[in-house]
Amino acid sequence: MSITGESQCKGDEERVVYINPSSLASGGIAEKASAIFRVYDTDGKNVLEHENMMLALAELGVLNGLTVKKLTEILSIGSDVGTKGRSYSLQEFVSFYERLAHYQAKAARQERIKSLSRTPGIPEGAESNELIKRVFCNYCKYTVGSGRVTYNEAEPQMTSTQYVKLCQDLGLVQPSGPLNVVSIDVIFHKFRPQGGRRIPFPQFLKALSAAAEESSMAVFELLDGLGAQIKPAKVFVAPQPMLYRQETRSTEQSRFKVYNTPEIVLEESSDEDSMEDDDLPALSRRPRPAGGAADERGAGSARTSPAAIPRSSDEVPSLPADAPAWVSQMIGKMGVLEQQLQGVKQQVGPAPGQLL
């Protein structure tokens, strides 16, 4: 039998007093008790009958969830007919109120502690869900073969790295999800057996339930979608992540092209630098200038054609008549760069430490 705290009406007046039970511990208990006592002391005798006293305590909210046995135990009063026929003074009423308020505050605190330590609920049927088992066994094979990671077909167990990888593919981890890697790792170690480094399937379900509560996401529905992509195999199967996928580009998709042959470079070069094969001199048959390389270096102001030989070379490179055009073009550019370098040296002067 439980006692409820419903307000009642007597005559044309309804007596309702709203007091927050959580504020009872902050003081003013005697004032609150006196106020409600005066409301139910209709005849002004400064006493309350047993029935009116219970109604007053019920309106204060301190009888919620109490049985008659527990109530009589707290108040140290009997439940016989004689007890119900007696009256209670203001001092007794205040004393009863203080006892019940203290009990309710203690019970509320214990309930909060219990709710914080309560294991998150696992959806019904998750233990026998084949898709969830398939996901668990598949991710227990992740990184198997690297280091000391092994896989036991009879009793698969999951490591912290494998659990984090699964949560990443489920979209729980930043940047696509609300949790960071540290939070996921803390959840894993909370349900890890003492002294062990891996979690079996039952602890795996509890860890996922905790992650679902922490992230406010439908984790087990995401697991079903992930499990539908996985086919049983002896090695880890990498399914497509549910919410987030790290995209990688191949070389063909990259905005920067990779040139494998010199012919492509010639095709991509500008019109100013490109030259026809007929315009390039036959370097292998070209005679050496009469003035020699030193005279040409002394000119300084003479411009070299794109296909000219480097001016500082003492020997003319011998190229076959059918040499590719890009080879002649490259040699000509080297000559231009070397001539420009010589001009810069003449303007700047000798380097530090050199004799004039």
N, C-alpha and C positions, 0 to 999 in steps of 0.2 A: 504494500500500500504506500503510495507516495502522496505528499502534500503539495498542492498547487497554490500559486499565489494570485488568484484572481480577485479583483476588487468587486465589492458588492454594494448595493444601494439599500439604504434604509429610509423609508419615507420618500420625500421628494428631492432629497439632496444626495448627490453622488460624491463619495469621498475618494479621491484619487491623489496619491502623492507619488511623484516620480523622483527617485533618488538612485544615482548610479552606484551600484555596489562596489565598483573599483575605487571609488573615492573614500571608502570607509576608513581605510588605513591612514588617510592624510589628516585625521583629526576631526573634531566636531561631532563625534558619535553621540555624545550626550545631548547636544542640541537637536540633532536629527531625531533621536529617540523621543525627546520631550515633545517635539512638534507633532509626530504621528500619534503619540500617546494622548495629547489633548484632543486630537481629531476624534478618536474612538472613545474618549471619556465623555460621553454625551450627557450624563447626569451630574458631572462636576464633582464626583466623590474622590477623585485622585486615585482610583483603582480601576483595573480592567478585569473583567471576567475572562475565564480561560478561552472561550470562543473568540471574543473580541481581541484578545492578545494575539492569538494565532493569525487572525485576519490582518492585524497591524504588521506583524512580522512578515507575512506573505507579501503585503504591498511594498515593503522595503526590499524585497527580493532576496532575503536570506534563507528562505525555506526551499528554494528551487533544488529539485533533485534529491531531497532528503526523505528517507522513510521515517515512519513513526518510531521505529526502534532506534534509528540513528539520532533522531531529534531528542528523544527522552534521554539518550546517553549523553548528548552534548549539554543539555540543560539540567540534567540530574533531577528530572521530575518523573513522576510515575504516570502511568496511563490508565489508572483505575478510575472509578466513578468519583471517588473523593477528590482526586486531583482536578478533574474537570469541573467540579463544583466550587472550587475556591477562587479567590480574587488575588490580583497581583498589583503591587504598588509600582510607582514610577521607578524607584531604585531597582526593583527586581526586573522590570521591563528593560531598563538600560543595561543591566548585567546580562540578560538573555541576548539582547541585541549585539553586545560586544562579543560574546562567545560565538554566536552564529556568523558574525561578520568575519571574525578571525578564521573560522573554519572554511568559509567560502573563499577567502583570499588565498589560503594555503592550497585548497583543492584546485583553484584556477591556475596557480603557479605550477603545480605538478602536472596539470593537463598540458600546459604550454611546453614544459620540458619533454613530456611524452610525445607531443606532436613533432617537436624538432628532431627527436631521435628515431622517429618512426620510419621504417623502410618504405620507400615509395612503392605504390601498388604496381604489380605486374599484370598486364591485361590477361583476361581469362583465355586459356588455350595457347598461350605463348610457349609454354614448356613443350608442347607437342607440335608446334608449327614447323613444318618441314622446310619452309623458306628461310625461317630464322636460323634453324639448325644448319642449313646449307651455307648461309652467310657466315656463321660462326666458324664452321670447319674450314671454309675457304680462307678466311683472314687469319686463322691459326697457321696457315702455310706461308703467310707473307714473311719475307726475308729468311725463309728456311734455307739452310745451306751456307749462309753468311755468318761467320763467327760460330757460336755454340748453339744457335737456334735449331731446334729439332721439332719433329712433328710425330705425335703418337696417334696412330689411327684408331686405337681402341679407346683412348681417353684424351681427346684433344683439349688443349688448354691454351689460353691467349696471354701474350705478353703485353706490357704497357705500350710498346711501339706499335704492335698490331692493333690494339684498341684505339690508339690515337689515329692511325691510318683509316680505320673504319669510320670514326666520327668525322674525319675530314671528307670522306666520300659521301657521307650522309648529309653534308652541308651544315654541321653543327659548329665548326671551327671557323674563326675569323680568317679571311675577310668576308666570306659568304655567310657565316653564322654568327650567333651572339656570344659564343664562348671562346676563350683562348686556350692554348695548348696546356697551360698550367692548370686551369680548372678541370680539363679533361683528365689530366694525370692525377690530380687530387682525388677525383671521383674513383678512378681505377684503384688507387692504393687504399681507399676507404673500404672497398669490398674485397681486397686481396687477402687471402688466408694469411694468418700470422706466420711469419717465417718463410713464406713462399714468394715467388716472383710471377706467378701466373694465376689466372682465374679459370675455374671450370665453367661449364655452361650455366648452372644455376646462379652463380655469382655474376656471370656475364649479363644475365637478364636483370639482376638488381642494379648493376652499374648502368645499364641502358635506361632503366626506369629513373634513376637519379639524374642522368643527363637529360632525359625528357622533361623532368620537373624543373631542372635548372634552366633549360633553354626555352621552355614553354612551346616545344615543337612536337609534332606527331611522329616520334622517332620510330615506333613500331610499324606505322604505315609506310614510312620510308624504307624500313628494313624489308618489307614485303616486296616493294618495287625493286630494291637492289637484288634480292634473292631471285627474282624472276629472270634476271640477266645472267645468272651464274649457272653453269652446267658442272656437275660433279667431275672433278679431275684430280690427278695426283699432285699437281703443282698449283700455285696461286693463280687464280683467274682475276684479271684486273677489269672489273666492270666499269661502265661509264658512271661517273659520280652523279648523284641525284640532283644536286643544286649548283654545284660549282665544279668547273673543269679547267685545269691549267692548260691553255691552248699553246701549242708549239708550232712554229712554221717550218716548213721544209726549205731547202735552198732555193727551189724553184719559186716558192711563194714569197721569198724575201724581197724587200724593196731594193736591196743591193745585189746586183748580179755578179756572179763569179765567172770570170773569163778564163777559159781553159786553153784557148789557142790564140796566137798572135793575130790571126786573120780577123777575129771578132773585134780586137782592139782597133784595127784599121777601119772596120766598118763603123764603130762608134765614135771615131775621132771627128773633129770639126772640119769644115770645108777648107779652112785656112791652112790646116796642117796636112790635109790629104793631098797626095800627088799621084799623077798617072805614071805608069811604068815608062811611057815614052819620054817623059820630061826628066827622068832621073839619068844622070850620066853613067856611062859604063866605067865604074871605078877601076875595074881590073885592067882597062886599056888606057886610062888617063895618064899622060906623062906628068912627071913631077915638075912643078913650077921652077923656072930658071933661077929665081932669086933664092930659092930654098925656104925652108920653114922659118929661119930667123928673119928674113926680109919681110915675110908676111906677118910675123908677130910684131915687127917694128912699125908697120903701117898703122895699126891700132884702129883707124877709122874705117877700114874696109869692111864691108858686110859680107858675111858668108852665107851662101845659099843653104837651104835646108838639107841638101844632100851632100854638102861639102865634107871633106875629111878633117878631123880635128887638127888644128894648126900646130899644136905642140908635138905632133907625132913625127918621129924621124923617118918612119917608113910608112909607105902607103899600103894599107891592108889589101891583100889580093882576094877579090871576091869572084866567084864564078859568074859567067854571063847570065845564067838563069837564077841568080840569087833573088829571094823574095824582096818585094818592094819595101816591106817594113824594116828589113835589115839596113838598107841604104838610108832610109828615113831616120832610123835611130842613130846611125853614125853621124849624119848631118846635124842632128840636134845636139849631140855631144860636142861637136865642134863649136856650135854657137855658144853653148854654155861655157866652154873653156875660154873662148875669146872674151866673153863678158867677165869672167873671173880674172883674166889678165888685166883688163881695163880697171877693175876695182882695185887690184893690187897697186897699179901705177898711181892711182889717185890717192890711196890711203898712205902709201909709203911702206917702209920696211916694218916688219913686226917687231915687238919689243925683244931686245937681246940680239937682233941681227945687225951686222955691219953694213954700212952704206957702201 
